[in-house]
Amino acid sequence: MANHKATQKDVRQASKRRERNKYYGKTTRNAIRDLRATKEQKEAGDSMPKVASMIDKLAKKGIIHKNKAANLKRKLAKKVNGLAK
């Protein structure tokens, strides 16, 4: 275990950040799962901007890579647009 005060504080901060990042990541994954399971175009169209915003926030905070965020949004948009047909 760390002996310096600053290192002990860093361990506490990292623990808080890890818990917060796990929460945001899991919440977003659940929203993505629900959006993929949606069969109605209107419902999917309404929830797509919210899910895209959640994904963007994860990328901005560095929880996921920006390219992963772009790929997720692209695949979700393709799925939502495919429901219209």
C-alpha positions as CSV (number, residue, x, y, z in Angstrom):
1,M,0.0,0.0,0.0
2,A,1.1,3.6,-0.6
3,N,2.9,5.4,2.1
4,H,2.8,9.0,0.8
5,K,-0.2,11.2,1.5
6,A,-0.5,12.2,-2.2
7,T,-0.3,8.6,-3.3
8,Q,-3.0,7.6,-0.9
9,K,-5.2,10.4,-2.1
10,D,-4.6,9.3,-5.7
11,V,-5.6,5.8,-4.8
12,R,-8.9,7.1,-3.4
13,Q,-9.5,9.3,-6.4
14,A,-8.9,6.5,-8.8
15,S,-11.3,4.3,-6.9
16,K,-14.0,6.9,-7.1
17,R,-13.4,7.4,-10.8
18,R,-13.4,3.7,-11.5
19,E,-16.8,3.3,-9.8
20,R,-18.2,6.3,-11.7
21,N,-16.9,5.1,-15.0
22,K,-18.3,1.6,-14.4
23,Y,-21.7,3.2,-13.7
24,Y,-21.8,5.4,-16.8
25,G,-20.5,2.6,-19.0
26,K,-23.0,0.1,-17.8
27,T,-25.9,2.5,-18.1
28,T,-24.9,3.3,-21.7
29,R,-24.6,-0.4,-22.6
30,N,-28.1,-1.0,-21.2
31,A,-29.5,1.9,-23.3
32,I,-27.8,0.5,-26.4
33,R,-29.1,-2.9,-25.7
34,D,-32.7,-1.6,-25.3
35,L,-32.4,0.5,-28.5
36,R,-31.2,-2.6,-30.5
37,A,-34.1,-4.6,-29.1
38,T,-36.7,-2.0,-30.2
39,K,-38.9,-3.1,-33.1
40,E,-40.9,0.2,-33.7
41,Q,-39.4,3.0,-35.8
42,K,-41.0,5.8,-33.8
43,E,-39.7,4.5,-30.4
44,A,-36.2,3.9,-31.8
45,G,-36.1,7.3,-33.5
46,D,-37.1,9.0,-30.2
47,S,-34.4,7.2,-28.1
48,M,-31.6,7.4,-30.7
49,P,-30.5,11.0,-29.8
50,K,-30.4,10.2,-26.1
51,V,-28.3,7.1,-26.6
52,A,-26.0,9.0,-29.1
53,S,-25.5,11.7,-26.5
54,M,-24.6,9.1,-23.8
55,I,-22.0,7.6,-26.2
56,D,-20.5,11.0,-27.0
57,K,-20.2,11.8,-23.2
58,L,-18.3,8.5,-22.7
59,A,-15.9,9.3,-25.5
60,K,-15.4,12.9,-24.2
61,K,-14.6,11.6,-20.7
62,G,-12.2,9.0,-22.1
63,I,-14.2,6.0,-20.9
64,I,-14.3,4.7,-24.5
65,H,-12.3,5.6,-27.5
66,K,-13.7,8.2,-29.9
67,N,-13.5,5.8,-32.8
68,K,-15.5,3.2,-30.8
69,A,-18.1,5.8,-30.1
70,A,-18.3,6.7,-33.8
71,N,-18.7,3.0,-34.8
72,L,-21.4,2.4,-32.2
73,K,-23.4,5.4,-33.3
74,R,-23.0,4.4,-37.0
75,K,-24.3,0.9,-36.3
76,L,-27.2,2.2,-34.2
77,A,-28.2,4.7,-36.9
78,K,-28.1,2.0,-39.5
79,K,-30.3,-0.2,-37.4
80,V,-32.8,2.6,-36.7
81,N,-32.9,3.6,-40.3
82,G,-33.4,0.0,-41.3
83,L,-36.6,-0.2,-39.2
84,A,-38.3,2.4,-41.5
85,K,-38.3,0.0,-44.4
